[in-house]
């Protein structure tokens, strides 16, 4: 089973926007860009909403059938590990193995010594075609890399083989993510991580490293764009070389997590994947729920009141809601409007505050981040929230489609109007 060159992690918190998202991908297809949809929802999100992986599968299958989507599509067991993977086995055919919690834990010395020996031919002699900086790796540096990452990859191997035993090697896509950590992996570290993945015989098709800068949920990239350009380009070159050197999957590509709304680096990514003719996987699912709120806000007084109520409750439970996402949000509490202040807002004012258009004077990234992680509050409204997004689907749907197509796909691939 192979994933196509370009893929987007779509999905949505409440499993109602599949058709609207497929419309965006169909718009891209009409422009000559074929993007494979991947419905993704993490174990954390299922636990918060009280949904199941089977719900995600049903939503994906139903949307594909109703829209008459003819291309490939997948359902991702997002950010799984050995403790929770079993609940995803039957319904998923894409598995994002999250090794963040294992990074920094040291493998047994015997494994480290074996790894260093296997890669000793690169000591003082590593040259990556196209990379101007020579990676002069020493034996001591190689040991440090092994000490920091080898245990994580050994764990990934255990998780992969567990899935393989249940599903069969050719029946799913494998991704490894290491993005939800504090420190980025350098291109040099990525090279030896890929060496370890090869030794574990994991047929990796996408990998999500941590880059320099902040990839906060639902807002733009914060960091040095020139540095990101350098890292992204070198990672592409490292992957290209590692594929040949270690016999990895030829279609191995970078995956950008917390990729939603990273508008300032989309042109960088687009330029480089075009330059080197490479694929990419971008996860955008989280902002779909925000588009539901925007649609409700402009749909009428009653749904607007519901949205305001969700915000007001989220404001009182800020610490609780933000805790699971502490590494990927930065909220200035002093810039969050009070519930009282919001009472007189009309739908457009609320929508402009939430909608990610940085040039709009009403736009507030702090409100956006809080509501991004505040979907738990909407879930607690239960049928009241679901019935509203169903009732006003004709307003919400275009918001979802335009967000995915015009703000994400359009920018990444530099499409024409």
N, C-alpha and C positions, 0 to 999 in steps of 0.2 A: 504494500500500500504506500503510495507516494502522494505528498501534498504538492500542489502547483506552485509556480514561481512566486506569485503574490497571494497573500491570504490575510484576512482581517478577523480578529477575535471579536465577534459581535455579541450575540446574546443580550439579555437584559434582566434586571433584577426580578421582574414580575411576569416574564414570559408572555408578553403581549405584542411586541413590536417587530416580530420576525419579518412580516411582509413589508413593513415600511423600510426595514434595513435592506432586504433583498431588492427593493426598488432602487436604492442608492447604488448597490453593486451592479444592477442592470443598467443604470445610467452610465456607469463606468465602462461596462462592456460595450455599449454603443459607441464609446469613444476609443475603443480598441484596447482597453485595459481589463483583463480577465482576473477577477479577484475571487478566491475561494472563501466562502463564509465558514467560520468556525464558532459554533455556539459555545461560549465558555461561562462557567459559573463555578466558583470555588466552594470548597467544603465550608469555609467560614460564612459565605453568603447563604448557602443552604441552611446552615444552623440558625442564622439570624432570622431568616424569613420563614423557616420551617417548611421548606420545599425539599424535593428529592432530585437526584440525578435523573431519575425516570421522567420527572416533569420537564426537565430541559430537553431530553430526547423527544418526548411527545410534541413539545413546542416546535422544535426544529423540523421534525417530520411533517407536522401539520402545515407549517409555513411554506415549506418546500412544495408540498402537494398543492396547496391553494394557489401559490404564485406560479406554479408550473415551472419551477427552477430546473434547468436541465444539466447544470454543472455539478461538480463534486461539492460535498459539504461534509463537515465533521462536527462531532460533539466532544468538547474538551473537558476532561477531568482536571480542573485548573488548580494549580498549587497543591498537589497531593503528596503524601508521604506514605510510609508503610502502615501507619496507624489508621488511615482513613481510605486507602485506595480501594478496598474491597467493595464498598458501596457503589463505586463508579464502574466496576468492571463490565457489567452487562450492558450498560447504557452508553458507554463512551467508546470512541475509536481514536481519540487523541488524548495523550496523557502528558500533562506538564508536571514533571517531577521537580519539586522544590527542594533544593539542598541548602537553602540559606541558613537553616538552624544548625547545619553540620559544619559549616565553614569555620575554621579556626580550631576545630577539634583534631587532635593529632592521631594519625594511624599508628599501628604497631611499627616498631623500628624495622622489622623484617620487610614489611610492605614498602616502607620508605627506601630502604636500601635497594630493594629490587627495582623500584621506580627510577632511582638515580642511575642504577646500572643500565637500565633499558634506554635511558636518554643521555648517557654519558658522551655519545658521539656529537652532541650539540654543544658541549662545554667549550667555550671560547671559539666556536666555529659556526654558530647559528647565523644564517643570513636569510632574510625573508625577501624574495623578489618584490621590488617596488617600494620597499620601506627604506627610507633614506638613513634612518638611525640603525646602526649595527647593534644587534642584541648580543652583547658580550656576556653571556651567562657563565657564572663560575659554579663550581661544584657546591659551594656553600649556599649560593643563591638558589640552586636547584633543590637543595635539601629544604630550604625555607619555604619554597613554593609547595613542595610535597607535604611539608608539615602543616601548611595552611589549608590545602585543598584536597589532598588525596583521600582523606577519610570521607569527605563529602561525596566524592565520585564513587568510592567503594559502596557507600550507602545507596547511591543512585543505581548502581549495578544490581544490588539486592532487590530494589523496588522494580526495576525493569524486568528482571528474571521472574519475579512474582507475577507481574502482569502477563509476561510471555507464556508462563505455564498455564494460565487461565484462558488466554485468548488466542495464542498462536502468534508466532513472530511476524507474520505478514498481514495481520489484521488490525494494526493500529499504528498511529504516528507517535513518535517520542520526541518530547522537548525537555530540556533541562533549563531551569531558571535559577539564577543566583543574584537577582536584582534587588531583592528587599533586604539589603545589608547596608552598613554605613560606608564601607570603603569600596571603591570601584576596583574591578580587575583590570590590570594593565594588559595591553596586547601580548606582551611577553608571557604573562601568567595565563592568558587565554590559550596560547599555543600549547603549554604543557598540561593545562586542563583537558584540552582536546586529545593530547597524547594518552592521558589516563582514561578518558572515555573510550578511546580505541582499544586500550588494553582490556577494559571491562566488556568489550564487544557489545556496546550499546549502539544500535543503529540510529543514531541521532539525526533528526532532520531540521530541527530549529534549536537555537540556544539563545537564552536571554541573559546577557551579562549586565552588570551594573556599570554605568558610565559616570564620569565626572559630572557634577551638577545635581540639581534637584529635579526629580520627576514626580512632582506632587500630583495627587489625584485631581483630574478635571481642569487643571489650569496649565498655563504655558510653562515651558522649560525655564529654569532659573540657573544660569551659569555662563561660562565662557564659551561662546559658540565656536570660536576658532579652535579651542581645545577639543570640543566635541567633534568637530570636523576631523581633526587629526586622529582621534581615537577611533571614530567610526570607520574612517578609511583604512587605518592600520588593522582593525579587526577584520574587515573584509579581506584584506590581503593575507592576514594570518590564517583565516579559515580556508582560503583558496590553497594556500601552501600545505596546511595540515591535512586537507582532503587527499592531496596527492601523496604526502609523506606517510600518513597513517592509514590510508585506505578507508576513510570515512565516506558517508553518503555524498554523492556528487551534488545533490541538490541541497546540501546543508546551508542554512541561511540564518541571519540574525533575526531575533525577535525583540521587539521593543515593548516592554511592559510599562504600565502606567503611561501608555502611549497616547491616551486621549488628550487631544488639544495641545500637543507640543508644536504649536504653529511655527515658532521661530526656527525650529530645526527640521521641519518637514522639507523645506527646499534643500537643505544640506543632505538629508538622507536620499531625497529624490535624485539629486544631482549625482551622488556617488553610486547608487545602485544602477543608474543609467550608464555612468562612465564605465563601470566594471561588469555590466550586464548581469547583475545579481538579483536574487529575490529578497523578499522581506515579509515578516509577519508582524502586524501591528495590532495590539489589543486596545479596543476602544469601547468596550461594553458598558463601563460604568456611567458614561455621560448619557446613555439612553434614558435612564430614569430621570435625569435632570430635564430632558426634553419633554418627558411626560408632565413634569411639574410646570414647565413653561406653557405647554398646551392647555393644561387645566387653568392656569392663571388667566389666560386670554379668552377662555371659553365662556365665561360668565361669572356672575357674582357668587353663586353657590360653590362652584369648584374653586374659585379664588379664595373663598373663606376656608376651604379645606386645606389648601396649600399654605395659607398663613398660619393655620393652626398647627400644621406639621412643623413649620419653622419655629413657632413659639415653643413647642414642646422640645424640639431639638436644642434650642437655646438653653433650656433649663437642664439638659442632660448632656452638655457638651463633652465633659470629661469621659463619660461612659461611651459615647458614640465614637470619639476620636481615638480612644485607647488602642483598639485593634489596628489602627492605621497610622500610628504615631510616626513611623519612619517615612511616610509618604504624604504628609500634610503639614502645612505651616499656616496657622490661623492667628491673625491679630485680633484678639478678643475686643480690643478697644474700637475696632472698625466694624463690628457687627451691630446692625441697627436693632434697637429694642422692639419688643412686640408692640408696645404703645406707638412707637414711631411708625410702624408698618401699617397701623390700622387704617389710615387714610389713603394708602396706596391703591391705585387702580391696577388692572391686569397688566397693562403695558409697562407701568413702572416696575412691577414685580418681575415681569419677563425680562426687561432690560437690565435689571440688577443681576439676574441669574444667567442670562444668555451670554456666552463667551464671545463678546465683541469688545476687545480692549479699548477701542477708540470711543466707545459710548460712555458718556460721563456718568451714567447710572451704574455701569458694570462694577460689581463688587466681588473680587475673587475669594474673599473671606466667607461671604454668604454661600458662594458656589461650593467651596470645599466643605463647609459644614453640612449643607444639604446633600452633597455627594455621599458622605458617610452616614447621613441621617435616614437612610431608607428603612432602618429598623422601625422608626416611628410610623412610617406609612404602612409597614407590614402589620403593625399592631392595630391599625384601623380596620384591617381585614377586609370583609366584603364591601364596606363603604368605599375604601380606596379603589378596589378592583372594579366595582360597578361604575365608578366615575371614569376610570381610564377606558372602560368599554363604552360608556355612554358618549364620551367626547373623543372617540377614536378618530373621527374625521378631522378634528382640529389637531390632535396630537401627532397623527401619522406624518403629515408634511413636515412638522418640526423635526421628527426623527430622521426622515429621509434627507432633508436639507442639511442637517447637522453632519451626518455621515458623509454625504457626497460633497457639499460645497465647502465645508470647513476642514475636512480630513482628506478624502481622496483627491479632491480638486487641487489642494495645495501640494500634497505629496508627489503627485504625478504631473503637476503643472499643466493641467488640462485647459482647453479653450472654452470660452463661454458658448 
